[in-house]
């Protein structure tokens, strides 16, 4: 067998191993979603609006932890406490993030009334606008604190 055929077979084997790793990773993310996030979202849809806002405030650090460094997370939490406009924008964005999970979950959305389902779909569709507004306010606050 020629060298180039051996190289092609080796590349094919490596690609198949890589594909297997990706599929395994996706299944682990899916398992995490169904074990952790979905039960929380099932409780979320049963809460009042005020309870949902409080839920978002408690968990927004977890959401933002994916975007921020640990030292930035502390200043972010202070901004959420001190600035009512940033706090409300964070709540709005967090509600949209929860609505995206709810909208995409067949188990949860199947149990919702048509009115509730429409409410969460509307909130989910506003995700990007709310995120942009929240991000903009955070950047403005950062610029002000740097001055």
Steps between C-alpha positions, in 0.01 A plus 500: 500500500635839408583764757231745385231231548625436853488873571142522367394205716667662802324832435166319462551315829591824679193672355276218623651519848449878500139458391446249779639742756273780373191278513592386851544862612165600355328211675656609832374856448157361419506286815601803709210695351241235580639430849569853623354779291169348395376436857593856596308634200199284592500672841557838331180479293300439819634814671341842514664782303665632816634155589630460144680835526658390828599167343670686216687728741626203700611310188624784279848464647506143368396620155749786495772278645526349152587844356703661778827438679471437877623851593253656254217293649536679835468847345209373289314389813562839659356672192193279516448610860581870461352597162123448458514541121768231465312281746178524295684442172664194658165369619349554155788320331493216755126457449560473125775243557262291711228543237736363234552183708126469561410559134752239384399236756228276365427365849443840657323675213259205462370569852446874447172671420487668158521843669807405704663337199446819297644709786820294514534496122475882497759529776732256321478699177619811687814322626750670270353850545500461877852360501624791286337754735643329808846477343485867397414609855780288643749653257384853589542421868847360434602817312367715784688300761822526298474882499 
